[in-house]
């Protein structure tokens, strides 16, 4: 079930991972992953209506909303990583890997939408804060997946690989999506005086 941004944040507040918690139950880890998925899905839904007909004020508002949502994802991943680092390895990671598969699918769809909206942000030259947030998201995601990988032992991974894939394959897919998105937002762009008929010119 998809939650609104407000409902998702309220749920996050009630289920947030305390930094002093020594252990996380598998159900807590699964819930945390699905909450991040909800944030990504809601962020995509909010961004999707943005079009080339939007004026500067609308684009700047969309930029700030996107940056805020990216930062929310980063903060949650960092809190989850802190909890994972205090948690002992588990015997069965099937539910966790299933949740991770879902998260990666949702996040990749979100990032594809972010890429499609680049032209609007580039025209009004508001891409740098988005690029910075994406780079921070890449670091937070890598750290989270590393901690998650350490928590699911090799034996448990082998038992679920044929059904659900692996944490490393999910990480590779997400790394590629994040890297491609960062590359797009790191371009230098020149606004077009004939926009939106002629789009801004962008290059390395």
MODELLER restraints for C-alpha pairs under 7 A, 6 or more apart:
rsr = mdl.restraints
at = mdl.atoms
rsr.add(forms.Gaussian(group=physical.xy_distance, feature=features.Distance(at['CA:2:A'], at['CA:38:A']), mean=6.04, stdev=0.5))
rsr.add(forms.Gaussian(group=physical.xy_distance, feature=features.Distance(at['CA:3:A'], at['CA:38:A']), mean=6.42, stdev=0.5))
rsr.add(forms.Gaussian(group=physical.xy_distance, feature=features.Distance(at['CA:4:A'], at['CA:42:A']), mean=6.51, stdev=0.5))
rsr.add(forms.Gaussian(group=physical.xy_distance, feature=features.Distance(at['CA:5:A'], at['CA:39:A']), mean=6.62, stdev=0.5))
rsr.add(forms.Gaussian(group=physical.xy_distance, feature=features.Distance(at['CA:5:A'], at['CA:42:A']), mean=6.18, stdev=0.5))
rsr.add(forms.Gaussian(group=physical.xy_distance, feature=features.Distance(at['CA:8:A'], at['CA:35:A']), mean=6.83, stdev=0.5))
rsr.add(forms.Gaussian(group=physical.xy_distance, feature=features.Distance(at['CA:8:A'], at['CA:38:A']), mean=6.92, stdev=0.5))
rsr.add(forms.Gaussian(group=physical.xy_distance, feature=features.Distance(at['CA:8:A'], at['CA:39:A']), mean=6.76, stdev=0.5))
rsr.add(forms.Gaussian(group=physical.xy_distance, feature=features.Distance(at['CA:17:A'], at['CA:79:A']), mean=5.94, stdev=0.5))
rsr.add(forms.Gaussian(group=physical.xy_distance, feature=features.Distance(at['CA:17:A'], at['CA:80:A']), mean=6.13, stdev=0.5))
rsr.add(forms.Gaussian(group=physical.xy_distance, feature=features.Distance(at['CA:17:A'], at['CA:83:A']), mean=6.16, stdev=0.5))
rsr.add(forms.Gaussian(group=physical.xy_distance, feature=features.Distance(at['CA:19:A'], at['CA:79:A']), mean=6.97, stdev=0.5))
rsr.add(forms.Gaussian(group=physical.xy_distance, feature=features.Distance(at['CA:19:A'], at['CA:82:A']), mean=6.10, stdev=0.5))
rsr.add(forms.Gaussian(group=physical.xy_distance, feature=features.Distance(at['CA:19:A'], at['CA:83:A']), mean=6.31, stdev=0.5))
rsr.add(forms.Gaussian(group=physical.xy_distance, feature=features.Distance(at['CA:21:A'], at['CA:83:A']), mean=6.50, stdev=0.5))
rsr.add(forms.Gaussian(group=physical.xy_distance, feature=features.Distance(at['CA:22:A'], at['CA:86:A']), mean=5.16, stdev=0.5))
rsr.add(forms.Gaussian(group=physical.xy_distance, feature=features.Distance(at['CA:22:A'], at['CA:87:A']), mean=6.38, stdev=0.5))
rsr.add(forms.Gaussian(group=physical.xy_distance, feature=features.Distance(at['CA:23:A'], at['CA:83:A']), mean=6.93, stdev=0.5))
rsr.add(forms.Gaussian(group=physical.xy_distance, feature=features.Distance(at['CA:23:A'], at['CA:86:A']), mean=5.70, stdev=0.5))
rsr.add(forms.Gaussian(group=physical.xy_distance, feature=features.Distance(at['CA:23:A'], at['CA:87:A']), mean=4.42, stdev=0.5))
rsr.add(forms.Gaussian(group=physical.xy_distance, feature=features.Distance(at['CA:23:A'], at['CA:88:A']), mean=6.98, stdev=0.5))
rsr.add(forms.Gaussian(group=physical.xy_distance, feature=features.Distance(at['CA:24:A'], at['CA:83:A']), mean=6.43, stdev=0.5))
rsr.add(forms.Gaussian(group=physical.xy_distance, feature=features.Distance(at['CA:24:A'], at['CA:84:A']), mean=6.83, stdev=0.5))
rsr.add(forms.Gaussian(group=physical.xy_distance, feature=features.Distance(at['CA:24:A'], at['CA:87:A']), mean=5.68, stdev=0.5))
rsr.add(forms.Gaussian(group=physical.xy_distance, feature=features.Distance(at['CA:29:A'], at['CA:96:A']), mean=6.93, stdev=0.5))
rsr.add(forms.Gaussian(group=physical.xy_distance, feature=features.Distance(at['CA:30:A'], at['CA:95:A']), mean=6.84, stdev=0.5))
rsr.add(forms.Gaussian(group=physical.xy_distance, feature=features.Distance(at['CA:30:A'], at['CA:96:A']), mean=5.36, stdev=0.5))
rsr.add(forms.Gaussian(group=physical.xy_distance, feature=features.Distance(at['CA:30:A'], at['CA:99:A']), mean=5.96, stdev=0.5))
rsr.add(forms.Gaussian(group=physical.xy_distance, feature=features.Distance(at['CA:33:A'], at['CA:99:A']), mean=6.26, stdev=0.5))
rsr.add(forms.Gaussian(group=physical.xy_distance, feature=features.Distance(at['CA:33:A'], at['CA:100:A']), mean=6.58, stdev=0.5))
rsr.add(forms.Gaussian(group=physical.xy_distance, feature=features.Distance(at['CA:33:A'], at['CA:103:A']), mean=6.68, stdev=0.5))
rsr.add(forms.Gaussian(group=physical.xy_distance, feature=features.Distance(at['CA:34:A'], at['CA:99:A']), mean=6.35, stdev=0.5))
rsr.add(forms.Gaussian(group=physical.xy_distance, feature=features.Distance(at['CA:34:A'], at['CA:103:A']), mean=6.66, stdev=0.5))
rsr.add(forms.Gaussian(group=physical.xy_distance, feature=features.Distance(at['CA:36:A'], at['CA:73:A']), mean=6.18, stdev=0.5))
rsr.add(forms.Gaussian(group=physical.xy_distance, feature=features.Distance(at['CA:37:A'], at['CA:103:A']), mean=4.90, stdev=0.5))
rsr.add(forms.Gaussian(group=physical.xy_distance, feature=features.Distance(at['CA:37:A'], at['CA:106:A']), mean=6.16, stdev=0.5))
rsr.add(forms.Gaussian(group=physical.xy_distance, feature=features.Distance(at['CA:37:A'], at['CA:107:A']), mean=6.84, stdev=0.5))
rsr.add(forms.Gaussian(group=physical.xy_distance, feature=features.Distance(at['CA:39:A'], at['CA:73:A']), mean=6.81, stdev=0.5))
rsr.add(forms.Gaussian(group=physical.xy_distance, feature=features.Distance(at['CA:40:A'], at['CA:106:A']), mean=6.71, stdev=0.5))
rsr.add(forms.Gaussian(group=physical.xy_distance, feature=features.Distance(at['CA:40:A'], at['CA:107:A']), mean=5.87, stdev=0.5))
rsr.add(forms.Gaussian(group=physical.xy_distance, feature=features.Distance(at['CA:40:A'], at['CA:110:A']), mean=6.22, stdev=0.5))
rsr.add(forms.Gaussian(group=physical.xy_distance, feature=features.Distance(at['CA:41:A'], at['CA:106:A']), mean=6.28, stdev=0.5))
rsr.add(forms.Gaussian(group=physical.xy_distance, feature=features.Distance(at['CA:41:A'], at['CA:110:A']), mean=6.60, stdev=0.5))
rsr.add(forms.Gaussian(group=physical.xy_distance, feature=features.Distance(at['CA:43:A'], at['CA:66:A']), mean=6.93, stdev=0.5))
rsr.add(forms.Gaussian(group=physical.xy_distance, feature=features.Distance(at['CA:43:A'], at['CA:69:A']), mean=6.23, stdev=0.5))
rsr.add(forms.Gaussian(group=physical.xy_distance, feature=features.Distance(at['CA:44:A'], at['CA:110:A']), mean=5.06, stdev=0.5))
rsr.add(forms.Gaussian(group=physical.xy_distance, feature=features.Distance(at['CA:44:A'], at['CA:113:A']), mean=6.62, stdev=0.5))
rsr.add(forms.Gaussian(group=physical.xy_distance, feature=features.Distance(at['CA:47:A'], at['CA:62:A']), mean=6.93, stdev=0.5))
rsr.add(forms.Gaussian(group=physical.xy_distance, feature=features.Distance(at['CA:48:A'], at['CA:113:A']), mean=6.70, stdev=0.5))
rsr.add(forms.Gaussian(group=physical.xy_distance, feature=features.Distance(at['CA:52:A'], at['CA:120:A']), mean=5.96, stdev=0.5))
rsr.add(forms.Gaussian(group=physical.xy_distance, feature=features.Distance(at['CA:52:A'], at['CA:196:A']), mean=6.02, stdev=0.5))
rsr.add(forms.Gaussian(group=physical.xy_distance, feature=features.Distance(at['CA:56:A'], at['CA:124:A']), mean=6.46, stdev=0.5))
rsr.add(forms.Gaussian(group=physical.xy_distance, feature=features.Distance(at['CA:59:A'], at['CA:120:A']), mean=6.96, stdev=0.5))
rsr.add(forms.Gaussian(group=physical.xy_distance, feature=features.Distance(at['CA:59:A'], at['CA:121:A']), mean=6.50, stdev=0.5))
rsr.add(forms.Gaussian(group=physical.xy_distance, feature=features.Distance(at['CA:67:A'], at['CA:129:A']), mean=6.98, stdev=0.5))
rsr.add(forms.Gaussian(group=physical.xy_distance, feature=features.Distance(at['CA:67:A'], at['CA:130:A']), mean=5.77, stdev=0.5))
rsr.add(forms.Gaussian(group=physical.xy_distance, feature=features.Distance(at['CA:67:A'], at['CA:133:A']), mean=6.28, stdev=0.5))
rsr.add(forms.Gaussian(group=physical.xy_distance, feature=features.Distance(at['CA:70:A'], at['CA:133:A']), mean=6.32, stdev=0.5))
rsr.add(forms.Gaussian(group=physical.xy_distance, feature=features.Distance(at['CA:71:A'], at['CA:133:A']), mean=6.73, stdev=0.5))
rsr.add(forms.Gaussian(group=physical.xy_distance, feature=features.Distance(at['CA:74:A'], at['CA:137:A']), mean=5.52, stdev=0.5))
rsr.add(forms.Gaussian(group=physical.xy_distance, feature=features.Distance(at['CA:74:A'], at['CA:140:A']), mean=5.92, stdev=0.5))
rsr.add(forms.Gaussian(group=physical.xy_distance, feature=features.Distance(at['CA:77:A'], at['CA:140:A']), mean=6.21, stdev=0.5))
rsr.add(forms.Gaussian(group=physical.xy_distance, feature=features.Distance(at['CA:77:A'], at['CA:141:A']), mean=6.77, stdev=0.5))
rsr.add(forms.Gaussian(group=physical.xy_distance, feature=features.Distance(at['CA:77:A'], at['CA:144:A']), mean=6.19, stdev=0.5))
rsr.add(forms.Gaussian(group=physical.xy_distance, feature=features.Distance(at['CA:78:A'], at['CA:140:A']), mean=6.18, stdev=0.5))
rsr.add(forms.Gaussian(group=physical.xy_distance, feature=features.Distance(at['CA:78:A'], at['CA:144:A']), mean=7.00, stdev=0.5))
rsr.add(forms.Gaussian(group=physical.xy_distance, feature=features.Distance(at['CA:81:A'], at['CA:144:A']), mean=4.96, stdev=0.5))
rsr.add(forms.Gaussian(group=physical.xy_distance, feature=features.Distance(at['CA:81:A'], at['CA:147:A']), mean=6.24, stdev=0.5))
rsr.add(forms.Gaussian(group=physical.xy_distance, feature=features.Distance(at['CA:84:A'], at['CA:147:A']), mean=6.04, stdev=0.5))
rsr.add(forms.Gaussian(group=physical.xy_distance, feature=features.Distance(at['CA:84:A'], at['CA:148:A']), mean=6.56, stdev=0.5))
rsr.add(forms.Gaussian(group=physical.xy_distance, feature=features.Distance(at['CA:85:A'], at['CA:147:A']), mean=6.09, stdev=0.5))
rsr.add(forms.Gaussian(group=physical.xy_distance, feature=features.Distance(at['CA:88:A'], at['CA:151:A']), mean=6.40, stdev=0.5))
rsr.add(forms.Gaussian(group=physical.xy_distance, feature=features.Distance(at['CA:89:A'], at['CA:151:A']), mean=4.23, stdev=0.5))
rsr.add(forms.Gaussian(group=physical.xy_distance, feature=features.Distance(at['CA:89:A'], at['CA:152:A']), mean=5.59, stdev=0.5))
rsr.add(forms.Gaussian(group=physical.xy_distance, feature=features.Distance(at['CA:89:A'], at['CA:153:A']), mean=6.32, stdev=0.5))
rsr.add(forms.Gaussian(group=physical.xy_distance, feature=features.Distance(at['CA:90:A'], at['CA:151:A']), mean=6.39, stdev=0.5))
rsr.add(forms.Gaussian(group=physical.xy_distance, feature=features.Distance(at['CA:90:A'], at['CA:152:A']), mean=5.83, stdev=0.5))
rsr.add(forms.Gaussian(group=physical.xy_distance, feature=features.Distance(at['CA:91:A'], at['CA:156:A']), mean=5.83, stdev=0.5))
rsr.add(forms.Gaussian(group=physical.xy_distance, feature=features.Distance(at['CA:92:A'], at['CA:156:A']), mean=5.41, stdev=0.5))
rsr.add(forms.Gaussian(group=physical.xy_distance, feature=features.Distance(at['CA:93:A'], at['CA:152:A']), mean=5.95, stdev=0.5))
rsr.add(forms.Gaussian(group=physical.xy_distance, feature=features.Distance(at['CA:93:A'], at['CA:156:A']), mean=6.21, stdev=0.5))
rsr.add(forms.Gaussian(group=physical.xy_distance, feature=features.Distance(at['CA:93:A'], at['CA:157:A']), mean=6.95, stdev=0.5))
rsr.add(forms.Gaussian(group=physical.xy_distance, feature=features.Distance(at['CA:94:A'], at['CA:160:A']), mean=6.03, stdev=0.5))
rsr.add(forms.Gaussian(group=physical.xy_distance, feature=features.Distance(at['CA:97:A'], at['CA:164:A']), mean=6.80, stdev=0.5))
rsr.add(forms.Gaussian(group=physical.xy_distance, feature=features.Distance(at['CA:97:A'], at['CA:167:A']), mean=6.69, stdev=0.5))
rsr.add(forms.Gaussian(group=physical.xy_distance, feature=features.Distance(at['CA:98:A'], at['CA:164:A']), mean=6.39, stdev=0.5))
rsr.add(forms.Gaussian(group=physical.xy_distance, feature=features.Distance(at['CA:101:A'], at['CA:170:A']), mean=6.62, stdev=0.5))
rsr.add(forms.Gaussian(group=physical.xy_distance, feature=features.Distance(at['CA:104:A'], at['CA:170:A']), mean=6.49, stdev=0.5))
rsr.add(forms.Gaussian(group=physical.xy_distance, feature=features.Distance(at['CA:104:A'], at['CA:174:A']), mean=6.25, stdev=0.5))
rsr.add(forms.Gaussian(group=physical.xy_distance, feature=features.Distance(at['CA:108:A'], at['CA:174:A']), mean=6.64, stdev=0.5))
rsr.add(forms.Gaussian(group=physical.xy_distance, feature=features.Distance(at['CA:108:A'], at['CA:177:A']), mean=6.10, stdev=0.5))
rsr.add(forms.Gaussian(group=physical.xy_distance, feature=features.Distance(at['CA:111:A'], at['CA:177:A']), mean=6.80, stdev=0.5))
rsr.add(forms.Gaussian(group=physical.xy_distance, feature=features.Distance(at['CA:111:A'], at['CA:181:A']), mean=6.62, stdev=0.5))
rsr.add(forms.Gaussian(group=physical.xy_distance, feature=features.Distance(at['CA:115:A'], at['CA:181:A']), mean=5.90, stdev=0.5))
rsr.add(forms.Gaussian(group=physical.xy_distance, feature=features.Distance(at['CA:115:A'], at['CA:184:A']), mean=6.93, stdev=0.5))
rsr.add(forms.Gaussian(group=physical.xy_distance, feature=features.Distance(at['CA:118:A'], at['CA:185:A']), mean=6.94, stdev=0.5))
rsr.add(forms.Gaussian(group=physical.xy_distance, feature=features.Distance(at['CA:119:A'], at['CA:200:A']), mean=6.93, stdev=0.5))
rsr.add(forms.Gaussian(group=physical.xy_distance, feature=features.Distance(at['CA:121:A'], at['CA:127:A']), mean=5.67, stdev=0.5))
rsr.add(forms.Gaussian(group=physical.xy_distance, feature=features.Distance(at['CA:122:A'], at['CA:189:A']), mean=6.09, stdev=0.5))
rsr.add(forms.Gaussian(group=physical.xy_distance, feature=features.Distance(at['CA:122:A'], at['CA:191:A']), mean=6.98, stdev=0.5))
rsr.add(forms.Gaussian(group=physical.xy_distance, feature=features.Distance(at['CA:122:A'], at['CA:200:A']), mean=6.89, stdev=0.5))
rsr.add(forms.Gaussian(group=physical.xy_distance, feature=features.Distance(at['CA:123:A'], at['CA:191:A']), mean=4.66, stdev=0.5))
rsr.add(forms.Gaussian(group=physical.xy_distance, feature=features.Distance(at['CA:123:A'], at['CA:192:A']), mean=6.79, stdev=0.5))
rsr.add(forms.Gaussian(group=physical.xy_distance, feature=features.Distance(at['CA:123:A'], at['CA:200:A']), mean=5.66, stdev=0.5))
rsr.add(forms.Gaussian(group=physical.xy_distance, feature=features.Distance(at['CA:124:A'], at['CA:191:A']), mean=6.89, stdev=0.5))
rsr.add(forms.Gaussian(group=physical.xy_distance, feature=features.Distance(at['CA:127:A'], at['CA:185:A']), mean=6.14, stdev=0.5))
rsr.add(forms.Gaussian(group=physical.xy_distance, feature=features.Distance(at['CA:131:A'], at['CA:182:A']), mean=6.03, stdev=0.5))
rsr.add(forms.Gaussian(group=physical.xy_distance, feature=features.Distance(at['CA:131:A'], at['CA:185:A']), mean=5.34, stdev=0.5))
rsr.add(forms.Gaussian(group=physical.xy_distance, feature=features.Distance(at['CA:131:A'], at['CA:186:A']), mean=6.23, stdev=0.5))
rsr.add(forms.Gaussian(group=physical.xy_distance, feature=features.Distance(at['CA:134:A'], at['CA:182:A']), mean=6.24, stdev=0.5))
rsr.add(forms.Gaussian(group=physical.xy_distance, feature=features.Distance(at['CA:135:A'], at['CA:182:A']), mean=6.77, stdev=0.5))
rsr.add(forms.Gaussian(group=physical.xy_distance, feature=features.Distance(at['CA:138:A'], at['CA:178:A']), mean=6.42, stdev=0.5))
rsr.add(forms.Gaussian(group=physical.xy_distance, feature=features.Distance(at['CA:145:A'], at['CA:171:A']), mean=6.78, stdev=0.5))
rsr.add(forms.Gaussian(group=physical.xy_distance, feature=features.Distance(at['CA:149:A'], at['CA:167:A']), mean=6.40, stdev=0.5))
rsr.add(forms.Gaussian(group=physical.xy_distance, feature=features.Distance(at['CA:157:A'], at['CA:166:A']), mean=6.85, stdev=0.5))
rsr.add(forms.Gaussian(group=physical.xy_distance, feature=features.Distance(at['CA:187:A'], at['CA:202:A']), mean=5.97, stdev=0.5))
rsr.add(forms.Gaussian(group=physical.xy_distance, feature=features.Distance(at['CA:187:A'], at['CA:203:A']), mean=5.33, stdev=0.5))
rsr.add(forms.Gaussian(group=physical.xy_distance, feature=features.Distance(at['CA:187:A'], at['CA:204:A']), mean=4.90, stdev=0.5))
rsr.add(forms.Gaussian(group=physical.xy_distance, feature=features.Distance(at['CA:188:A'], at['CA:202:A']), mean=5.51, stdev=0.5))
rsr.add(forms.Gaussian(group=physical.xy_distance, feature=features.Distance(at['CA:188:A'], at['CA:203:A']), mean=5.52, stdev=0.5))
rsr.add(forms.Gaussian(group=physical.xy_distance, feature=features.Distance(at['CA:188:A'], at['CA:204:A']), mean=6.01, stdev=0.5))
rsr.add(forms.Gaussian(group=physical.xy_distance, feature=features.Distance(at['CA:189:A'], at['CA:200:A']), mean=6.37, stdev=0.5))
rsr.add(forms.Gaussian(group=physical.xy_distance, feature=features.Distance(at['CA:189:A'], at['CA:201:A']), mean=5.44, stdev=0.5))
rsr.add(forms.Gaussian(group=physical.xy_distance, feature=features.Distance(at['CA:189:A'], at['CA:202:A']), mean=4.07, stdev=0.5))
rsr.add(forms.Gaussian(group=physical.xy_distance, feature=features.Distance(at['CA:189:A'], at['CA:203:A']), mean=6.48, stdev=0.5))
rsr.add(forms.Gaussian(group=physical.xy_distance, feature=features.Distance(at['CA:190:A'], at['CA:200:A']), mean=5.49, stdev=0.5))
rsr.add(forms.Gaussian(group=physical.xy_distance, feature=features.Distance(at['CA:190:A'], at['CA:201:A']), mean=5.19, stdev=0.5))
rsr.add(forms.Gaussian(group=physical.xy_distance, feature=features.Distance(at['CA:190:A'], at['CA:202:A']), mean=6.36, stdev=0.5))
rsr.add(forms.Gaussian(group=physical.xy_distance, feature=features.Distance(at['CA:191:A'], at['CA:200:A']), mean=4.57, stdev=0.5))
rsr.add(forms.Gaussian(group=physical.xy_distance, feature=features.Distance(at['CA:191:A'], at['CA:201:A']), mean=6.74, stdev=0.5))
rsr.add(forms.Gaussian(group=physical.xy_distance, feature=features.Distance(at['CA:192:A'], at['CA:198:A']), mean=6.33, stdev=0.5))
rsr.add(forms.Gaussian(group=physical.xy_distance, feature=features.Distance(at['CA:192:A'], at['CA:199:A']), mean=5.82, stdev=0.5))
rsr.add(forms.Gaussian(group=physical.xy_distance, feature=features.Distance(at['CA:192:A'], at['CA:200:A']), mean=4.57, stdev=0.5))
